[in-house]
C-alpha cells in the first residue's frame, strides 16, 4: 500500500507540471519555447544542408566544368562559374542594338540568322526580349546599345551554343519597289525629295517620296506614275551644284 501511495503521489506531482487544455495535457511555456528554439535550429540546419547542393536554375546539359575534385567549391578556374549549363533544346542569341535603331525593334519581330556553320543557309528566329536599359558600346564610343534577346524558332538546325552568328531583324518589308542608295536622294529647300536622272546628257529631277529605308538604301515612290523605268540612269551621289536641266557629260563606267 505504501509503495502504491508513493507512486500515486509522484504521478500527482508530475501531473501538476502539465497544463490541461480541452481535456488534453499540453507543454507549459518553458517547454513551448524550447520546442520553438529546436524547430528554428532544425530549419537552419535544413537550409545549410540545402546550400551544400549545387542546383542549376534551368534544365539543360553541362557544357563546361570549371572546378576540380578536391577543391573548395568557391575556388574555380579564372573565377568562372563551377558549371556552365545550356538548354540545347531552346537556343537564344544575344545582340546589342544601337540606340538609334532600337525604337524600330519590337518583341515578336522576325529575325534572319546566318553563321559560318550554316554554310550559306539561314535560320529563322524572333525577338523575345528587349532590355529596359542601355549600356556603353565601348571602344571610346559615346553611342549606347540595348541588349536584345532572339530565340531560334527553327528546330534541328546546324546551330550550336557558343558560336558567333549574325542577325538581321526585319523592321519593314516591301516587295517589287524601286530602291536607290541613300546618297542618291536630294532634299529640296521645301523639304520634298527627288532623285537626279540623266536623259540625253541632261539632268532631270524626278520628285519622289520615300518608303522603307535601311542605313544604306531607301525605297522611292515617284510622284508621277511611270517616271521611273528600267534602265533609267540615276546619279548616285549628286553634287549640290548639279541642278535640274543642267547639261552633263556621262563618262563610261570603269570596271
KATA-V597973 format. One record per run of one state. SS is the DSSP state (a for helix, b for strand, c for the rest). FROM is the first residue (numbers start at 1). TO is the last residue. Records with the same first field share a line. If there is no record, write none. Layout:
BEGIN
SS->FROM-TO  FROM-TO
END
This chain:
BEGIN
c->1-1  16-18  22-23  27-28  52-60  66-76  80-82  87-91  99-101  105-109  115-115  119-122  131-134  139-140  153-165  170-177  188-192  200-201  214-216  223-233  235-246  248-255
a->2-15  29-51  77-79  102-104  116-118  182-184
b->19-21  24-26  61-65  83-86  92-98  110-114  123-130  135-138  141-152  166-169  178-181  185-187  193-199  202-213  217-222  234-234  247-247
END
